[in-house]
C-alpha cells in the first residue's frame, strides 16, 4: 500500500479543508450569538424608553441586563476577531497544501511520462542491437 506524495498531500488537503469548515462554523455561531445579543439589547432599550408602567418598574433590572449584554457583546467581538483570523489561517494552509499537492501530482505525471519514454527508447535500442 505505497501511497504517493500527491495522494498523501491530497488527503491532507481534505483534512485541512474540514478544519477550515469547522473554523467557519465556529465563526457563524459567534456571529449568530452576537446578532441575538444585539437584538436583545435593542429590545431592552425600547422597553426602557416606553411609557408602560410595568417597564418603568423594571428599569433597574433592564439596566443590569443591558450591562451584562454589553459585556457579552464585547467578548463576542473579541472572539469574532480571533475566529476570523483562525479561519483565514486555516484557509491559507489549505490553499498552500492544495498547491503542493498539484505540483506533486504534476511531478509524478512527468516522472511517469519520462519512464515511459525511457522504456520506449530502451526497447527501440534493443531491437536495433538485435538486428
DSSP file (Angstrom, degrees, kcal/mol; ACC not computed):
  #  RESIDUE AA STRUCTURE BP1 BP2  ACC     N-H-->O    O-->H-N    N-H-->O    O-->H-N    TCO  KAPPA ALPHA  PHI   PSI    X-CA   Y-CA   Z-CA
    1    1 A X              0   0    0      0, 0.0     2,-0.8     0, 0.0     0, 0.0   0.000 360.0 360.0 360.0  61.7    0.0    0.0    0.0
    2    2 A X        -     0   0    0      0, 0.0     2,-0.4     0, 0.0     0, 0.0  -0.722 360.0-162.1 -83.9 113.6    2.5    2.5   -1.2
    3    3 A X        -     0   0    0     -2,-0.8     2,-0.0     1,-0.1     0, 0.0  -0.770  16.0-122.3 -98.3 143.8    0.8    5.9   -1.5
    4    4 A X     >  -     0   0    0     -2,-0.4     4,-2.1     1,-0.1     5,-0.2  -0.285  23.8-108.2 -79.4 167.1    2.4    8.6   -3.5
    5    5 A X  H  > S+     0   0    0      1,-0.2     4,-2.6     2,-0.2     5,-0.2   0.886 119.6  53.8 -62.0 -39.6    3.3   12.0   -2.2
    6    6 A X  H  > S+     0   0    0     98,-0.2     4,-2.4     1,-0.2    -1,-0.2   0.878 107.8  50.2 -66.1 -36.3    0.5   13.6   -4.1
    7    7 A X  H  > S+     0   0    0      2,-0.2     4,-2.1     1,-0.2    -1,-0.2   0.906 111.3  48.4 -66.7 -41.0   -2.1   11.2   -2.6
    8    8 A X  H  X S+     0   0    0     -4,-2.1     4,-2.2     2,-0.2    -2,-0.2   0.923 113.5  47.1 -63.5 -43.6   -0.8   12.0    0.9
    9    9 A X  H  X S+     0   0    0     -4,-2.6     4,-2.4     1,-0.2    -2,-0.2   0.883 109.4  53.9 -66.5 -37.3   -1.0   15.7    0.2
   10   10 A X  H  X S+     0   0    0     -4,-2.4     4,-2.1     2,-0.2    -1,-0.2   0.898 108.7  49.4 -63.0 -39.1   -4.5   15.4   -1.2
   11   11 A X  H  X S+     0   0    0     -4,-2.1     4,-2.1     2,-0.2    -2,-0.2   0.909 110.7  50.2 -65.1 -41.6   -5.6   13.6    1.9
   12   12 A X  H  X S+     0   0    0     -4,-2.2     4,-2.8     1,-0.2    -2,-0.2   0.879 107.7  54.1 -62.9 -37.3   -4.0   16.4    4.0
   13   13 A X  H  X S+     0   0    0     -4,-2.4     4,-2.7     2,-0.2    -2,-0.2   0.927 107.8  49.7 -62.4 -44.2   -5.8   19.0    1.8
   14   14 A X  H  X S+     0   0    0     -4,-2.1     4,-1.7     1,-0.2    -2,-0.2   0.910 113.0  46.8 -61.4 -41.7   -9.2   17.3    2.6
   15   15 A X  H  X S+     0   0    0     -4,-2.1     4,-2.2     2,-0.2    -2,-0.2   0.922 112.8  49.2 -65.4 -43.6   -8.4   17.3    6.3
   16   16 A X  H  X S+     0   0    0     -4,-2.8     4,-2.3     1,-0.2    -2,-0.2   0.877 108.3  53.2 -66.0 -37.5   -7.3   20.9    6.2
   17   17 A X  H  X S+     0   0    0     -4,-2.7     4,-2.4     2,-0.2    -1,-0.2   0.872 108.2  51.6 -63.7 -35.7  -10.5   21.9    4.3
   18   18 A X  H  X S+     0   0    0     -4,-1.7     4,-2.2     2,-0.2    -2,-0.2   0.913 108.9  49.7 -66.8 -41.4  -12.5   20.2    7.1
   19   19 A X  H  X S+     0   0    0     -4,-2.2     4,-2.1     2,-0.2    -2,-0.2   0.897 110.3  51.9 -61.6 -39.7  -10.6   22.2    9.7
   20   20 A X  H  X S+     0   0    0     -4,-2.3     4,-2.3     1,-0.2    -2,-0.2   0.919 108.9  49.5 -62.2 -44.2  -11.4   25.4    7.7
   21   21 A X  H  X S+     0   0    0     -4,-2.4     4,-2.3     1,-0.2    -2,-0.2   0.876 108.9  53.2 -63.4 -36.6  -15.1   24.5    7.6
   22   22 A X  H  X S+     0   0    0     -4,-2.2     4,-2.4     2,-0.2    -1,-0.2   0.905 108.9  48.9 -64.3 -40.8  -15.0   23.9   11.4
   23   23 A X  H  X S+     0   0    0     -4,-2.1     4,-2.1     2,-0.2    -2,-0.2   0.897 110.9  50.6 -65.2 -39.9  -13.5   27.4   11.9
   24   24 A X  H  X S+     0   0    0     -4,-2.3     4,-2.4     2,-0.2    -2,-0.2   0.900 109.8  50.7 -63.0 -40.4  -16.2   28.9    9.6
   25   25 A X  H  X S+     0   0    0     -4,-2.3     4,-2.3     2,-0.2    -2,-0.2   0.917 109.0  50.2 -64.6 -43.6  -18.9   27.1   11.6
   26   26 A X  H  X S+     0   0    0     -4,-2.4     4,-2.0     1,-0.2    -1,-0.2   0.901 111.2  49.8 -61.2 -40.5  -17.5   28.4   14.9
   27   27 A X  H  X S+     0   0    0     -4,-2.1     4,-2.7     1,-0.2    -1,-0.2   0.903 108.7  52.1 -64.5 -40.8  -17.4   32.0   13.4
   28   28 A X  H  X S+     0   0    0     -4,-2.4     4,-2.4     1,-0.2    -2,-0.2   0.891 108.5  51.0 -64.7 -37.5  -21.0   31.6   12.2
   29   29 A X  H  X S+     0   0    0     -4,-2.3     4,-2.4     2,-0.2    -1,-0.2   0.914 111.1  48.3 -63.5 -41.3  -22.1   30.5   15.7
   30   30 A X  H  X S+     0   0    0     -4,-2.0     4,-2.5     2,-0.2    -2,-0.2   0.913 111.7  49.1 -64.9 -42.6  -20.4   33.6   17.2
   31   31 A X  H  X S+     0   0    0     -4,-2.7     4,-2.4     2,-0.2    -1,-0.2   0.896 111.4  49.9 -64.2 -39.4  -22.0   35.9   14.6
   32   32 A X  H  X S+     0   0    0     -4,-2.4     4,-2.2     2,-0.2    -2,-0.2   0.921 112.1  47.6 -64.3 -43.4  -25.4   34.4   15.4
   33   33 A X  H  X S+     0   0    0     -4,-2.4     4,-2.3     1,-0.2    -2,-0.2   0.882 111.3  51.4 -64.4 -38.7  -24.9   34.9   19.1
   34   34 A X  H  X S+     0   0    0     -4,-2.5     4,-2.4     2,-0.2    -2,-0.2   0.905 109.4  49.5 -66.0 -41.4  -23.7   38.4   18.5
   35   35 A X  H  X S+     0   0    0     -4,-2.4     4,-2.3     2,-0.2    -2,-0.2   0.899 111.3  49.7 -63.9 -40.3  -26.8   39.2   16.5
   36   36 A X  H  X S+     0   0    0     -4,-2.2     4,-2.2     2,-0.2    -2,-0.2   0.901 110.5  50.3 -64.4 -41.1  -29.1   37.7   19.2
   37   37 A X  H  X S+     0   0    0     -4,-2.3     4,-2.3     2,-0.2    -2,-0.2   0.916 111.1  48.3 -63.3 -44.0  -27.3   39.8   21.8
   38   38 A X  H  X S+     0   0    0     -4,-2.4     4,-2.4     2,-0.2    -2,-0.2   0.888 110.6  51.1 -65.0 -39.3  -27.7   43.0   19.8
   39   39 A X  H  X S+     0   0    0     -4,-2.3     4,-2.2     2,-0.2    -1,-0.2   0.896 110.5  49.2 -64.7 -39.5  -31.4   42.2   19.2
   40   40 A X  H  X S+     0   0    0     -4,-2.2     4,-2.2     2,-0.2    -2,-0.2   0.894 110.0  51.2 -66.7 -39.3  -31.9   41.7   22.9
   41   41 A X  H  X S+     0   0    0     -4,-2.3     4,-2.4     2,-0.2    -2,-0.2   0.920 109.6  50.1 -62.8 -43.2  -30.1   45.0   23.7
   42   42 A X  H  X S+     0   0    0     -4,-2.4     4,-2.3     1,-0.2    -2,-0.2   0.906 109.6  50.9 -61.5 -41.6  -32.4   46.8   21.2
   43   43 A X  H  X S+     0   0    0     -4,-2.2     4,-2.3     1,-0.2    -1,-0.2   0.891 109.9  50.4 -63.9 -38.8  -35.5   45.3   22.8
   44   44 A X  H  X S+     0   0    0     -4,-2.2     4,-2.6     2,-0.2     5,-0.2   0.906 109.0  50.9 -65.7 -40.9  -34.2   46.4   26.3
   45   45 A X  H  X S+     0   0    0     -4,-2.4     4,-1.9     1,-0.2    -2,-0.2   0.914 111.8  47.6 -62.9 -42.3  -33.6   50.0   25.0
   46   46 A X  H  X S+     0   0    0     -4,-2.3     4,-0.7     2,-0.2    -1,-0.2   0.896 111.8  50.5 -65.5 -39.4  -37.2   50.1   23.6
   47   47 A X  H >< S+     0   0    0     -4,-2.3     3,-0.7     1,-0.2    -2,-0.2   0.911 111.1  47.6 -65.4 -42.3  -38.6   48.7   26.8
   48   48 A X  H 3< S+     0   0    0     -4,-2.6    -1,-0.2     1,-0.2    -2,-0.2   0.860 113.0  50.0 -66.5 -34.7  -36.8   51.3   28.9
   49   49 A X  H 3< S+     0   0    0     -4,-1.9    -1,-0.2    -5,-0.2    -2,-0.2   0.550  92.1  98.6 -81.7  -7.8  -37.9   54.1   26.6
   50   50 A X  S << S-     0   0    0     -3,-0.7    -3,-0.0    -4,-0.7    -4,-0.0  -0.347  73.9-132.1 -79.7 163.3  -41.6   53.0   26.6
   51   51 A X        +     0   0    0     -2,-0.1     2,-0.3     4,-0.1    -1,-0.1   0.260  64.0 126.1 -97.1  11.3  -44.2   54.7   28.8
   52   52 A X     >  -     0   0    0     -5,-0.2     4,-1.7     1,-0.1     3,-0.4  -0.551  60.4-139.5 -71.0 128.6  -45.6   51.4   30.0
   53   53 A X  H  > S+     0   0    0     -2,-0.3     4,-1.8     1,-0.2    -1,-0.1   0.786 100.2  60.2 -64.2 -26.2  -45.7   51.4   33.9
   54   54 A X  H  > S+     0   0    0      1,-0.2     4,-1.1     2,-0.2    -1,-0.2   0.924 106.4  46.4 -65.4 -42.7  -44.5   47.8   34.0
   55   55 A X  H  4 S+     0   0    0     -3,-0.4     4,-0.2     1,-0.2    -2,-0.2   0.865 108.5  56.1 -67.9 -34.6  -41.4   48.7   32.1
   56   56 A X  H >< S+     0   0    0     -4,-1.7     3,-1.0     1,-0.2     4,-0.2   0.887 106.7  50.2 -63.9 -37.7  -40.8   51.7   34.4
   57   57 A X  H 3< S+     0   0    0     -4,-1.8     3,-0.3     1,-0.2    -1,-0.2   0.775 113.5  46.0 -70.7 -24.8  -40.9   49.4   37.4
   58   58 A X  T 3X S+     0   0    0     -4,-1.1     4,-2.5    -3,-0.2     3,-0.3   0.289  78.0 109.7 -99.2   9.3  -38.4   47.0   35.9
   59   59 A X  H <> S+     0   0    0     -3,-1.0     4,-2.4     1,-0.2    -1,-0.2   0.845  76.0  53.3 -59.5 -36.1  -35.9   49.7   34.7
   60   60 A X  H  > S+     0   0    0     -3,-0.3     4,-2.1    -4,-0.2    -1,-0.2   0.927 111.2  45.7 -64.8 -44.2  -33.3   48.7   37.2
   61   61 A X  H  > S+     0   0    0     -3,-0.3     4,-2.6     1,-0.2    -2,-0.2   0.884 112.0  53.0 -64.8 -38.4  -33.3   45.1   36.1
   62   62 A X  H  X S+     0   0    0     -4,-2.5     4,-2.6     2,-0.2    -2,-0.2   0.907 108.0  50.4 -63.0 -41.0  -33.3   46.2   32.5
   63   63 A X  H  X S+     0   0    0     -4,-2.4     4,-2.1    -5,-0.2    -2,-0.2   0.911 111.6  47.7 -64.8 -41.9  -30.2   48.3   33.1
   64   64 A X  H  X S+     0   0    0     -4,-2.1     4,-2.2     2,-0.2    -2,-0.2   0.930 112.7  48.7 -63.8 -44.1  -28.4   45.4   34.8
   65   65 A X  H  X S+     0   0    0     -4,-2.6     4,-2.5     1,-0.2    -2,-0.2   0.902 109.6  52.9 -61.9 -40.5  -29.3   43.1   32.0
   66   66 A X  H  X S+     0   0    0     -4,-2.6     4,-2.3     1,-0.2    -1,-0.2   0.889 107.4  51.8 -63.8 -38.6  -28.1   45.7   29.5
   67   67 A X  H  X S+     0   0    0     -4,-2.1     4,-2.3     2,-0.2    -1,-0.2   0.929 110.5  47.9 -62.5 -45.0  -24.8   45.9   31.2
   68   68 A X  H  X S+     0   0    0     -4,-2.2     4,-2.4     1,-0.2    -2,-0.2   0.903 112.3  49.5 -63.2 -40.0  -24.4   42.1   31.1
   69   69 A X  H  X S+     0   0    0     -4,-2.5     4,-2.6     2,-0.2    -1,-0.2   0.867 108.5  53.2 -67.3 -35.2  -25.3   42.1   27.5
   70   70 A X  H  X S+     0   0    0     -4,-2.3     4,-2.0     2,-0.2    -2,-0.2   0.916 110.3  47.2 -64.8 -42.4  -22.8   44.8   26.7
   71   71 A X  H  X S+     0   0    0     -4,-2.3     4,-2.1     2,-0.2    -2,-0.2   0.917 113.0  49.0 -64.1 -42.6  -20.0   42.8   28.4
   72   72 A X  H  X S+     0   0    0     -4,-2.4     4,-2.7     1,-0.2    -2,-0.2   0.892 108.5  54.1 -63.2 -39.4  -21.1   39.7   26.5
   73   73 A X  H  X S+     0   0    0     -4,-2.6     4,-2.1     1,-0.2    -1,-0.2   0.893 107.9  49.5 -62.5 -40.0  -21.1   41.8   23.2
   74   74 A X  H  X S+     0   0    0     -4,-2.0     4,-2.1     2,-0.2    -1,-0.2   0.915 111.4  49.0 -65.3 -42.4  -17.5   42.9   23.8
   75   75 A X  H  X S+     0   0    0     -4,-2.1     4,-2.6     1,-0.2    -2,-0.2   0.915 111.3  49.7 -62.3 -42.6  -16.4   39.3   24.5
   76   76 A X  H  X S+     0   0    0     -4,-2.7     4,-2.5     1,-0.2    -1,-0.2   0.870 107.7  54.2 -64.8 -36.0  -18.2   38.1   21.3
   77   77 A X  H  X S+     0   0    0     -4,-2.1     4,-1.8     2,-0.2    -1,-0.2   0.915 110.7  45.9 -64.1 -42.3  -16.5   40.9   19.3
   78   78 A X  H  X S+     0   0    0     -4,-2.1     4,-2.0     2,-0.2    -2,-0.2   0.914 113.3  49.2 -65.0 -43.0  -13.1   39.8   20.6
   79   79 A X  H  X S+     0   0    0     -4,-2.6     4,-2.7     1,-0.2    -2,-0.2   0.881 107.7  55.6 -64.1 -37.2  -13.9   36.1   19.9
   80   80 A X  H  X S+     0   0    0     -4,-2.5     4,-2.5     1,-0.2    -1,-0.2   0.919 107.2  49.2 -61.5 -43.8  -15.1   37.1   16.4
   81   81 A X  H  X S+     0   0    0     -4,-1.8     4,-2.1     2,-0.2    -1,-0.2   0.918 112.4  47.5 -61.8 -43.9  -11.8   38.7   15.6
   82   82 A X  H  X S+     0   0    0     -4,-2.0     4,-2.3     1,-0.2    -2,-0.2   0.924 113.6  47.7 -62.9 -44.9   -9.8   35.6   16.8
   83   83 A X  H  X S+     0   0    0     -4,-2.7     4,-2.6     2,-0.2    -2,-0.2   0.851 109.1  53.5 -68.3 -34.9  -12.1   33.3   14.8
   84   84 A X  H  X S+     0   0    0     -4,-2.5     4,-2.2    -5,-0.2    -1,-0.2   0.923 111.2  46.5 -63.8 -43.0  -11.8   35.4   11.7
   85   85 A X  H  X S+     0   0    0     -4,-2.1     4,-2.4     2,-0.2    -2,-0.2   0.904 112.9  49.7 -65.6 -40.2   -8.0   35.2   11.9
   86   86 A X  H  X S+     0   0    0     -4,-2.3     4,-2.8     2,-0.2     5,-0.2   0.917 110.2  50.4 -64.0 -42.7   -8.1   31.5   12.6
   87   87 A X  H  X S+     0   0    0     -4,-2.6     4,-2.2     1,-0.2    -2,-0.2   0.914 111.5  48.1 -62.1 -42.5  -10.4   30.9    9.6
   88   88 A X  H  X S+     0   0    0     -4,-2.2     4,-2.3     2,-0.2    -1,-0.2   0.898 111.7  50.4 -64.4 -40.6   -8.1   32.9    7.3
   89   89 A X  H  X S+     0   0    0     -4,-2.4     4,-2.4     2,-0.2    -2,-0.2   0.930 111.5  47.3 -62.4 -46.4   -5.0   31.0    8.7
   90   90 A X  H  X S+     0   0    0     -4,-2.8     4,-2.3     1,-0.2   -70,-0.2   0.876 111.9  50.7 -65.0 -37.1   -6.7   27.6    8.0
   91   91 A X  H  X S+     0   0    0     -4,-2.2     4,-2.5    -5,-0.2    -1,-0.2   0.910 110.2  49.6 -65.7 -41.9   -7.8   28.7    4.5
   92   92 A X  H  X S+     0   0    0     -4,-2.3     4,-2.4     2,-0.2    -2,-0.2   0.918 110.8  49.9 -63.2 -43.4   -4.2   29.8    3.7
   93   93 A X  H  X S+     0   0    0     -4,-2.4     4,-2.6     1,-0.2    -2,-0.2   0.927 111.8  48.3 -60.0 -45.1   -2.9   26.5    5.0
   94   94 A X  H  X S+     0   0    0     -4,-2.3     4,-2.3     1,-0.2    -2,-0.2   0.898 111.0  50.3 -64.5 -40.6   -5.4   24.6    2.8
   95   95 A X  H  X S+     0   0    0     -4,-2.5     4,-2.2     2,-0.2    -1,-0.2   0.909 111.5  48.2 -64.6 -41.4   -4.6   26.6   -0.2
   96   96 A X  H  X S+     0   0    0     -4,-2.4     4,-2.4     2,-0.2    -2,-0.2   0.921 112.1  48.6 -65.4 -43.2   -0.8   26.1    0.2
   97   97 A X  H  X S+     0   0    0     -4,-2.6     4,-2.5     1,-0.2    -1,-0.2   0.891 110.0  53.0 -63.1 -38.2   -1.3   22.3    0.7
   98   98 A X  H  X S+     0   0    0     -4,-2.3     4,-2.4     2,-0.2    -2,-0.2   0.916 109.0  48.8 -63.2 -43.3   -3.5   22.2   -2.4
   99   99 A X  H  X S+     0   0    0     -4,-2.2     4,-2.5     1,-0.2    -2,-0.2   0.917 111.8  49.3 -62.0 -42.9   -0.8   23.9   -4.4
  100  100 A X  H  X S+     0   0    0     -4,-2.4     4,-2.5     1,-0.2    -2,-0.2   0.891 110.3  50.9 -63.8 -39.0    1.8   21.5   -3.1
  101  101 A X  H  X S+     0   0    0     -4,-2.5     4,-2.4     2,-0.2    -1,-0.2   0.903 110.4  49.5 -65.1 -41.0   -0.5   18.5   -4.0
  102  102 A X  H  X S+     0   0    0     -4,-2.4     4,-2.3     2,-0.2    -2,-0.2   0.925 112.2  47.4 -63.5 -44.2   -1.0   19.9   -7.5
  103  103 A X  H  X S+     0   0    0     -4,-2.5     4,-2.4     1,-0.2    -2,-0.2   0.900 111.9  50.5 -64.3 -39.6    2.8   20.3   -8.0
  104  104 A X  H  X S+     0   0    0     -4,-2.5     4,-2.4     2,-0.2   -98,-0.2   0.902 110.1  49.9 -64.8 -40.8    3.4   16.8   -6.6
  105  105 A X  H  X S+     0   0    0     -4,-2.4     4,-2.2     2,-0.2    -2,-0.2   0.904 111.3  49.1 -64.6 -41.1    0.9   15.3   -9.0
  106  106 A X  H  X S+     0   0    0     -4,-2.3     4,-2.7     2,-0.2    -2,-0.2   0.915 110.8  50.1 -63.6 -42.4    2.4   17.1  -11.9
  107  107 A X  H  X S+     0   0    0     -4,-2.4     4,-2.5     1,-0.2    -2,-0.2   0.899 110.9  49.2 -63.6 -40.5    5.9   15.9  -10.9
  108  108 A X  H  X S+     0   0    0     -4,-2.4     4,-2.4     2,-0.2    -1,-0.2   0.883 111.0  50.2 -66.4 -37.5    4.6   12.3  -10.7
  109  109 A X  H  X S+     0   0    0     -4,-2.2     4,-2.4     2,-0.2    -2,-0.2   0.919 111.4  48.2 -65.1 -43.2    3.0   12.6  -14.1
  110  110 A X  H  X S+     0   0    0     -4,-2.7     4,-2.8     2,-0.2    -2,-0.2   0.914 111.6  50.3 -62.3 -41.9    6.2   14.0  -15.6
  111  111 A X  H  X S+     0   0    0     -4,-2.5     4,-2.6     2,-0.2    -2,-0.2   0.911 110.8  48.7 -63.3 -42.5    8.2   11.1  -14.0
  112  112 A X  H  X S+     0   0    0     -4,-2.4     4,-2.1     2,-0.2    -1,-0.2   0.899 112.2  49.0 -64.7 -39.8    5.8    8.5  -15.3
  113  113 A X  H  X S+     0   0    0     -4,-2.4     4,-2.4     2,-0.2    -2,-0.2   0.916 111.4  49.6 -64.4 -43.2    6.0   10.1  -18.8
  114  114 A X  H  X S+     0   0    0     -4,-2.8     4,-2.7     1,-0.2    -2,-0.2   0.917 110.0  50.8 -61.9 -43.2    9.8   10.1  -18.6
  115  115 A X  H  X S+     0   0    0     -4,-2.6     4,-2.5     1,-0.2    -1,-0.2   0.902 110.0  50.3 -61.6 -40.7    9.8    6.5  -17.5
  116  116 A X  H  X S+     0   0    0     -4,-2.1     4,-2.4     2,-0.2    -1,-0.2   0.913 111.3  48.4 -63.7 -42.4    7.6    5.5  -20.4
  117  117 A X  H  X S+     0   0    0     -4,-2.4     4,-2.6     2,-0.2    -2,-0.2   0.903 111.3  49.9 -65.5 -40.8    9.9    7.4  -22.8
  118  118 A X  H  X S+     0   0    0     -4,-2.7     4,-2.9     2,-0.2    -2,-0.2   0.913 110.8  49.8 -63.6 -41.8   12.9    5.7  -21.4
  119  119 A X  H  X S+     0   0    0     -4,-2.5     4,-2.5     2,-0.2     5,-0.2   0.913 111.8  48.5 -62.0 -42.4   11.3    2.3  -21.7
  120  120 A X  H  X S+     0   0    0     -4,-2.4     4,-2.1     2,-0.2    -2,-0.2   0.911 112.7  48.2 -64.3 -42.3   10.4    3.0  -25.3
  121  121 A X  H  X S+     0   0    0     -4,-2.6     4,-2.6     2,-0.2    -2,-0.2   0.915 111.6  50.1 -64.3 -43.8   13.9    4.2  -26.0
  122  122 A X  H  X S+     0   0    0     -4,-2.9     4,-2.4     2,-0.2    -2,-0.2   0.925 112.1  46.8 -61.3 -44.9   15.4    1.0  -24.4
  123  123 A X  H  X S+     0   0    0     -4,-2.5     4,-2.0     1,-0.2    -1,-0.2   0.885 112.5  51.0 -66.7 -35.7   13.1   -1.3  -26.4
  124  124 A X  H  X S+     0   0    0     -4,-2.1     4,-1.8    -5,-0.2    -2,-0.2   0.913 111.7  46.6 -66.3 -41.4   14.0    0.6  -29.6
  125  125 A X  H  X S+     0   0    0     -4,-2.6     4,-2.2     1,-0.2    -2,-0.2   0.866 110.4  53.3 -68.3 -36.4   17.7    0.3  -28.9
  126  126 A X  H  X S+     0   0    0     -4,-2.4     4,-1.7     2,-0.2    -1,-0.2   0.886 108.3  50.2 -66.0 -38.6   17.4   -3.4  -28.1
  127  127 A X  H  X S+     0   0    0     -4,-2.0     4,-1.3     2,-0.2    -2,-0.2   0.894 111.7  47.8 -65.6 -40.0   15.6   -4.0  -31.4
  128  128 A X  H  < S+     0   0    0     -4,-1.8    -2,-0.2     1,-0.2    -1,-0.2   0.876 111.3  50.6 -68.3 -36.6   18.3   -2.2  -33.3
  129  129 A X  H  < S+     0   0    0     -4,-2.2    -1,-0.2     1,-0.2    -2,-0.2   0.816 109.6  51.1 -69.8 -29.8   21.0   -4.1  -31.4
  130  130 A X  H  <        0   0    0     -4,-1.7    -1,-0.2     1,-0.2    -2,-0.2   0.770 360.0 360.0 -77.4 -26.0   19.3   -7.4  -32.2
  131  131 A X     <        0   0    0     -4,-1.3    -1,-0.2    -5,-0.1    -2,-0.2   0.474 360.0 360.0 -76.2 360.0   19.1   -6.5  -36.0
